[in-house]
């Protein structure tokens, strides 16, 4: 019985914590070339790059679509 309770608690922690580990995508711009791309979000930033949007996206496709509306970008890298 104790093993069953422990397993149920572990499973509930994994389910609740899973969204925190989900991959998200951000829109960035290369400071030298002005090119933009949708990349995996990094908590440490990207050397030589800057974020062009505060929004993060759940999928690469969603981020690519949002990239079309960023006026600060000269061109896109996909």
N, C-alpha and C positions, 0 to 999 in steps of 0.2 A: 504494500500500500504506500509506503514512504517513497519507493522508487517511482511509482505512478504519479504521485504529487510532485516530486522533484522534476520529472519529465514534463509534466504539464506546465509548471512554472518556467522551466527553461524554454519551452516552445512559445509561451506567451511573451517572454523577453525577446526572443529572436524575431517574432512577428512584429512587435512594437518597435524594435530597433532597426529593422530592415530599411525603412525609408531613409534613415539617416545615412545609410551607406550607398544610396542610389547614386548613379552617375548622372551628373547634369552637365549642360553645355553652356558656354559663355561666348560672347562675341568680342573678338580682340582685333587690334590694328597694329601692324608692324610700324614702329616709329620711323624707320629709315625709308621704307618704300611706300607706306600708306596703304598697302594691301590689307584686306580684312579676311578673317576666317572664323568659323565656328569650331571651337575646341573644347575638350573636356575641362571643366572648371577646376582650377587649382587654388587651394587656400594660400599658396605662396606667391601667386602672380606668375607672370611670364617675363623673363628677362628680355629687354628690348621691345616689349609690347605694352599696350595699354588696353584696358577694357573700354569698349565703346557703348556699353549698355549695362545697367545695373541688374537687369533681368537675367535669370538663368532659365534654361529650357530643359524639358524632360527627354527630348530626343534630338539627334543630329538633324533630322529632317525639319523639325520645328525651328531649330536654331538657324538652319540654312534659309528657310522662308523669311525669318525675321531679319536676316542679314540684307535682304533685298531692300529694306526700307531705311537702312542706315545711311544718312547723307554724308557723313564724315569720311566714308571709304572711297578711295579712287577706283579700286577693283576688288574682286573677290577671289579667294583661293578656295576651291572645293575639291 
